[in-house]
Amino acid sequence: MGVSVIGIGVLLIGALLVGAVVVSIIARLFKKGGDGSTTPVARGVTLNCPHCGNQTEAARPQCQHCSKDL
């Protein structure tokens, strides 16, 4: 008994749907959207704190120097 072309097609479509769901979940974990949240920042990237002006790691939620929210 051979595998039918329709069976292979159904299997391929199922695999593509599962892949799309996995990619969607991963994308949502790393990007939240327009609610003011941000995407993760790589370690070592710095920015100037808008409160004290000192450079601080961009990945931190608060400034290393004045402890205010970034």
N, CA, C and O atoms as a Tinker XYZ file with bonds, in Angstrom:
   280  protein
     1  N      0.837000   -1.186000    0.000000    73     2
     2  CA     0.000000    0.000000    0.000000    64     1     3
     3  C      0.876000    1.242000    0.000000    63     2     4     5
     4  O      1.763000    1.396000    0.839000    81     3
     5  N      0.616000    2.107000   -0.937000    73     3     6
     6  CA     1.375000    3.341000   -1.023000    64     5     7
     7  C      0.667000    4.478000   -0.322000    63     6     8     9
     8  O     -0.524000    4.404000   -0.023000    81     7
     9  N      1.407000    5.509000   -0.071000    73     7    10
    10  CA     0.853000    6.705000    0.556000    64     9    11
    11  C      0.259000    7.562000   -0.553000    63    10    12    13
    12  O      0.916000    7.816000   -1.563000    81    11
    13  N     -0.958000    8.001000   -0.372000    73    11    14
    14  CA    -1.616000    8.778000   -1.421000    64    13    15
    15  C     -1.105000   10.215000   -1.439000    63    14    16    17
    16  O     -0.580000   10.717000   -0.445000    81    15
    17  N     -1.267000   10.848000   -2.564000    73    15    18
    18  CA    -0.864000   12.246000   -2.726000    64    17    19
    19  C     -1.706000   13.134000   -1.821000    63    18    20    21
    20  O     -1.203000   14.118000   -1.279000    81    19
    21  N     -2.964000   12.802000   -1.653000    73    19    22
    22  CA    -3.844000   13.578000   -0.780000    64    21    23
    23  C     -3.375000   13.474000    0.667000    63    22    24    25
    24  O     -3.393000   14.469000    1.392000    81    23
    25  N     -2.957000   12.286000    1.095000    73    23    26
    26  CA    -2.460000   12.106000    2.451000    64    25    27
    27  C     -1.213000   12.923000    2.718000    63    26    28    29
    28  O     -1.060000   13.512000    3.787000    81    27
    29  N     -0.326000   12.954000    1.742000    73    27    30
    30  CA     0.897000   13.754000    1.884000    64    29    31
    31  C      0.541000   15.236000    1.946000    63    30    32    33
    32  O      1.131000   15.985000    2.725000    81    31
    33  N     -0.421000   15.664000    1.128000    73    31    34
    34  CA    -0.851000   17.067000    1.125000    64    33    35
    35  C     -1.445000   17.472000    2.464000    63    34    36    37
    36  O     -1.141000   18.544000    2.988000    81    35
    37  N     -2.293000   16.613000    3.014000    73    35    38
    38  CA    -2.905000   16.903000    4.316000    64    37    39
    39  C     -1.833000   16.979000    5.399000    63    38    40    41
    40  O     -1.885000   17.857000    6.260000    81    39
    41  N     -0.874000   16.078000    5.365000    73    39    42
    42  CA     0.217000   16.081000    6.334000    64    41    43
    43  C      1.044000   17.361000    6.214000    63    42    44    45
    44  O      1.424000   17.953000    7.224000    81    43
    45  N      1.321000   17.783000    4.993000    73    43    46
    46  CA     2.108000   19.000000    4.760000    64    45    47
    47  C      1.357000   20.230000    5.260000    63    46    48    49
    48  O      1.951000   21.097000    5.901000    81    47
    49  N      0.069000   20.315000    4.977000    73    47    50
    50  CA    -0.726000   21.458000    5.440000    64    49    51
    51  C     -0.777000   21.475000    6.970000    63    50    52    53
    52  O     -0.683000   22.543000    7.574000    81    51
    53  N     -0.923000   20.331000    7.591000    73    51    54
    54  CA    -0.930000   20.265000    9.050000    64    53    55
    55  C      0.385000   20.739000    9.641000    63    54    56    57
    56  O      0.401000   21.482000   10.623000    81    55
    57  N      1.487000   20.310000    9.043000    73    55    58
    58  CA     2.802000   20.731000    9.525000    64    57    59
    59  C      2.984000   22.240000    9.371000    63    58    60    61
    60  O      3.555000   22.885000   10.250000    81    59
    61  N      2.507000   22.803000    8.273000    73    59    62
    62  CA     2.610000   24.250000    8.062000    64    61    63
    63  C      1.770000   25.018000    9.080000    63    62    64    65
    64  O      2.201000   26.061000    9.573000    81    63
    65  N      0.591000   24.520000    9.396000    73    63    66
    66  CA    -0.250000   25.178000   10.393000    64    65    67
    67  C      0.388000   25.144000   11.779000    63    66    68    69
    68  O      0.373000   26.144000   12.497000    81    67
    69  N      0.943000   24.007000   12.149000    73    67    70
    70  CA     1.626000   23.904000   13.446000    64    69    71
    71  C      2.826000   24.856000   13.479000    63    70    72    73
    72  O      3.057000   25.523000   14.487000    81    71
    73  N      3.575000   24.920000   12.405000    73    71    74
    74  CA     4.715000   25.834000   12.329000    64    73    75
    75  C      4.297000   27.289000   12.461000    63    74    76    77
    76  O      4.969000   28.075000   13.130000    81    75
    77  N      3.182000   27.649000   11.822000    73    75    78
    78  CA     2.688000   29.026000   11.901000    64    77    79
    79  C      2.275000   29.376000   13.330000    63    78    80    81
    80  O      2.517000   30.494000   13.785000    81    79
    81  N      1.665000   28.448000   14.031000    73    79    82
    82  CA     1.258000   28.685000   15.413000    64    81    83
    83  C      2.490000   28.871000   16.300000    63    82    84    85
    84  O      2.512000   29.762000   17.149000    81    83
    85  N      3.502000   28.047000   16.110000    73    83    86
    86  CA     4.732000   28.152000   16.908000    64    85    87
    87  C      5.419000   29.493000   16.654000    63    86    88    89
    88  O      5.857000   30.146000   17.601000    81    87
    89  N      5.520000   29.911000   15.402000    73    87    90
    90  CA     6.148000   31.196000   15.073000    64    89    91
    91  C      5.352000   32.346000   15.680000    63    90    92    93
    92  O      5.938000   33.306000   16.180000    81    91
    93  N      4.036000   32.258000   15.641000    73    91    94
    94  CA     3.187000   33.295000   16.221000    64    93    95
    95  C      3.404000   33.424000   17.726000    63    94    96    97
    96  O      3.482000   34.533000   18.254000    81    95
    97  N      3.501000   32.302000   18.408000    73    95    98
    98  CA     3.724000   32.317000   19.854000    64    97    99
    99  C      5.081000   32.924000   20.177000    63    98   100   101
   100  O      5.188000   33.741000   21.092000    81    99
   101  N      6.106000   32.544000   19.452000    73    99   102
   102  CA     7.446000   33.093000   19.684000    64   101   103
   103  C      7.455000   34.592000   19.423000    63   102   104   105
   104  O      8.062000   35.342000   20.187000    81   103
   105  N      6.797000   35.042000   18.368000    73   103   106
   106  CA     6.752000   36.474000   18.048000    64   105   107
   107  C      6.058000   37.259000   19.156000    63   106   108   109
   108  O      6.482000   38.366000   19.489000    81   107
   109  N      4.999000   36.699000   19.726000    73   107   110
   110  CA     4.290000   37.386000   20.806000    64   109   111
   111  C      5.109000   37.452000   22.078000    63   110   112   113
   112  O      4.943000   38.387000   22.862000    81   111
   113  N      5.985000   36.492000   22.308000    73   111   114
   114  CA     6.830000   36.514000   23.497000    64   113   115
   115  C      7.847000   37.640000   23.437000    63   114   116   117
   116  O      8.215000   38.197000   24.472000    81   115
   117  N      8.309000   37.985000   22.231000    73   115   118
   118  CA     9.368000   38.972000   22.097000    64   117   119
   119  C      8.892000   40.358000   21.702000    63   118   120   121
   120  O      9.679000   41.304000   21.740000    81   119
   121  N      7.644000   40.507000   21.329000    73   119   122
   122  CA     7.128000   41.824000   20.973000    64   121   123
   123  C      5.704000   41.930000   21.479000    63   122   124   125
   124  O      4.845000   41.134000   21.103000    81   123
   125  N      5.453000   42.910000   22.329000    73   123   126
   126  CA     4.146000   43.023000   22.959000    64   125   127
   127  C      3.182000   43.912000   22.183000    63   126   128   129
   128  O      1.984000   43.631000   22.175000    81   127
   129  N      3.647000   44.959000   21.539000    73   127   130
   130  CA     2.728000   45.776000   20.764000    64   129   131
   131  C      2.690000   47.229000   21.175000    63   130   132   133
   132  O      3.620000   47.728000   21.808000    81   131
   133  N      1.618000   47.908000   20.818000    73   131   134
   134  CA     1.510000   49.339000   20.989000    64   133   135
   135  C      1.018000   49.799000   22.344000    63   134   136   137
   136  O      0.511000   50.915000   22.454000    81   135
   137  N      1.143000   48.996000   23.370000    73   135   138
   138  CA     0.662000   49.396000   24.691000    64   137   139
   139  C      1.742000   50.076000   25.533000    63   138   140   141
   140  O      1.596000   50.206000   26.748000    81   139
   141  N      2.819000   50.506000   24.887000    73   139   142
   142  CA     3.889000   51.168000   25.618000    64   141   143
   143  C      5.019000   50.248000   26.015000    63   142   144   145
   144  O      6.069000   50.711000   26.459000    81   143
   145  N      4.821000   48.949000   25.863000    73   143   146
   146  CA     5.890000   48.020000   26.198000    64   145   147
   147  C      6.897000   47.984000   25.047000    63   146   148   149
   148  O      6.606000   48.432000   23.938000    81   147
   149  N      8.056000   47.457000   25.321000    73   147   150
   150  CA     9.106000   47.427000   24.315000    64   149   151
   151  C      9.576000   46.011000   24.068000    63   150   152   153
   152  O      9.287000   45.093000   24.835000    81   151
   153  N     10.308000   45.855000   22.978000    73   151   154
   154  CA    10.907000   44.566000   22.678000    64   153   155
   155  C     12.200000   44.432000   23.471000    63   154   156   157
   156  O     12.785000   45.447000   23.850000    81   155
   157  N     12.659000   43.221000   23.732000    73   155   158
   158  CA    13.897000   43.041000   24.479000    64   157   159
   159  C     15.088000   43.730000   23.806000    63   158   160   161
   160  O     15.165000   43.795000   22.579000    81   159
   161  N     16.003000   44.234000   24.612000    73   159   162
   162  CA    17.194000   44.922000   24.124000    64   161   163
   163  C     18.404000   44.061000   24.444000    63   162   164   165
   164  O     18.481000   43.447000   25.508000    81   163
   165  N     19.347000   44.022000   23.514000    73   163   166
   166  CA    20.563000   43.231000   23.713000    64   165   167
   167  C     21.396000   43.808000   24.848000    63   166   168   169
   168  O     21.449000   45.022000   25.047000    81   167
   169  N     22.042000   42.922000   25.584000    73   167   170
   170  CA    22.943000   43.340000   26.666000    64   169   171
   171  C     24.085000   44.166000   26.073000    63   170   172   173
   172  O     24.537000   43.912000   24.956000    81   171
   173  N     24.541000   45.152000   26.836000    73   171   174
   174  CA    25.657000   45.984000   26.400000    64   173   175
   175  C     25.230000   47.248000   25.672000    63   174   176   177
   176  O     26.046000   48.146000   25.465000    81   175
   177  N     23.950000   47.332000   25.276000    73   175   178
   178  CA    23.442000   48.529000   24.615000    64   177   179
   179  C     23.118000   49.545000   25.703000    63   178   180   181
   180  O     22.444000   49.223000   26.682000    81   179
   181  N     23.600000   50.769000   25.526000    73   179   182
   182  CA    23.371000   51.797000   26.540000    64   181   183
   183  C     22.542000   52.940000   25.977000    63   182   184   185
   184  O     22.415000   53.098000   24.763000    81   183
   185  N     21.987000   53.725000   26.875000    73   183   186
   186  CA    21.263000   54.935000   26.494000    64   185   187
   187  C     21.464000   55.970000   27.588000    63   186   188   189
   188  O     21.895000   55.640000   28.693000    81   187
   189  N     21.152000   57.210000   27.282000    73   187   190
   190  CA    21.234000   58.263000   28.292000    64   189   191
   191  C     19.911000   58.314000   29.033000    63   190   192   193
   192  O     18.850000   58.386000   28.414000    81   191
   193  N     19.972000   58.276000   30.347000    73   191   194
   194  CA    18.773000   58.348000   31.179000    64   193   195
   195  C     18.104000   59.710000   30.960000    63   194   196   197
   196  O     18.776000   60.740000   31.013000    81   195
   197  N     16.794000   59.727000   30.716000    73   195   198
   198  CA    16.124000   61.017000   30.510000    64   197   199
   199  C     16.008000   61.839000   31.795000    63   198   200   201
   200  O     15.672000   63.022000   31.737000    81   199
   201  N     16.280000   61.236000   32.949000    73   199   202
   202  CA    16.156000   61.940000   34.225000    64   201   203
   203  C     17.482000   62.542000   34.690000    63   202   204   205
   204  O     17.546000   63.723000   35.031000    81   203
   205  N     18.549000   61.718000   34.704000    73   203   206
   206  CA    19.832000   62.219000   35.215000    64   205   207
   207  C     20.871000   62.447000   34.110000    63   206   208   209
   208  O     21.877000   63.117000   34.345000    81   207
   209  N     20.646000   61.905000   32.921000    73   207   210
   210  CA    21.561000   62.130000   31.808000    64   209   211
   211  C     22.734000   61.171000   31.734000    63   210   212   213
   212  O     23.478000   61.203000   30.754000    81   211
   213  N     22.928000   60.319000   32.733000    73   211   214
   214  CA    24.035000   59.362000   32.721000    64   213   215
   215  C     23.709000   58.173000   31.819000    63   214   216   217
   216  O     22.545000   57.835000   31.604000    81   215
   217  N     24.764000   57.549000   31.298000    73   215   218
   218  CA    24.559000   56.360000   30.479000    64   217   219
   219  C     24.232000   55.167000   31.363000    63   218   220   221
   220  O     24.845000   54.963000   32.411000    81   219
   221  N     23.259000   54.384000   30.922000    73   219   222
   222  CA    22.828000   53.200000   31.656000    64   221   223
   223  C     22.466000   52.119000   30.651000    63   222   224   225
   224  O     22.181000   52.423000   29.492000    81   223
   225  N     22.474000   50.862000   31.080000    73   223   226
   226  CA    22.115000   49.769000   30.179000    64   225   227
   227  C     20.666000   49.905000   29.745000    63   226   228   229
   228  O     19.778000   50.118000   30.571000    81   227
   229  N     20.429000   49.781000   28.439000    73   227   230
   230  CA    19.076000   49.924000   27.900000    64   229   231
   231  C     18.176000   48.761000   28.303000    63   230   232   233
   232  O     16.954000   48.904000   28.308000    81   231
   233  N     18.755000   47.619000   28.640000    73   231   234
   234  CA    17.968000   46.443000   29.011000    64   233   235
   235  C     17.387000   46.547000   30.418000    63   234   236   237
   236  O     16.505000   45.771000   30.784000    81   235
   237  N     17.872000   47.491000   31.199000    73   235   238
   238  CA    17.401000   47.627000   32.585000    64   237   239
   239  C     16.098000   48.417000   32.627000    63   238   240   241
   240  O     15.909000   49.340000   31.833000    81   239
   241  N     15.196000   48.066000   33.544000    73   239   242
   242  CA    13.948000   48.822000   33.661000    64   241   243
   243  C     14.133000   50.174000   34.370000    63   242   244   245
   244  O     13.352000   51.101000   34.158000    81   243
   245  N     15.174000   50.277000   35.214000    73   243   246
   246  CA    15.479000   51.519000   35.919000    64   245   247
   247  C     16.930000   51.917000   35.654000    63   246   248   249
   248  O     17.776000   51.075000   35.352000    81   247
   249  N     17.194000   53.206000   35.771000    73   247   250
   250  CA    18.548000   53.733000   35.604000    64   249   251
   251  C     19.459000   53.181000   36.700000    63   250   252   253
   252  O     19.041000   53.048000   37.850000    81   251
   253  N     20.707000   52.859000   36.340000    73   251   254
   254  CA    21.685000   52.353000   37.302000    64   253   255
   255  C     22.109000   53.437000   38.284000    63   254   256   257
   256  O     22.585000   53.127000   39.376000    81   255
   257  N     21.942000   54.706000   37.913000    73   255   258
   258  CA    22.460000   55.801000   38.713000    64   257   259
   259  C     21.387000   56.448000   39.597000    63   258   260   261
   260  O     21.607000   56.655000   40.791000    81   259
   261  N     20.236000   56.763000   39.015000    73   259   262
   262  CA    19.198000   57.474000   39.795000    64   261   263
   263  C     18.004000   56.579000   40.145000    63   262   264   265
   264  O     17.113000   57.003000   40.881000    81   263
   265  N     17.979000   55.362000   39.633000    73   263   266
   266  CA    16.934000   54.361000   39.920000    64   265   267
   267  C     15.530000   54.736000   39.438000    63   266   268   269
   268  O     14.549000   54.120000   39.853000    81   267
   269  N     15.431000   55.740000   38.567000    73   267   270
   270  CA    14.115000   56.098000   38.009000    64   269   271
   271  C     13.812000   55.207000   36.802000    63   270   272   273
   272  O     14.721000   54.697000   36.147000    81   271
   273  N     12.516000   55.028000   36.519000    73   271   274
   274  CA    12.102000   54.201000   35.395000    64   273   275
   275  C     12.575000   54.793000   34.073000    63   274   276   277
   276  O     12.532000   56.004000   33.859000    81   275
   277  N     13.027000   53.906000   33.197000    73   275   278
   278  CA    13.475000   54.341000   31.868000    64   277   279
   279  C     12.333000   54.339000   30.891000    63   278   280
   280  O     12.520000   54.676000   29.722000    81   279
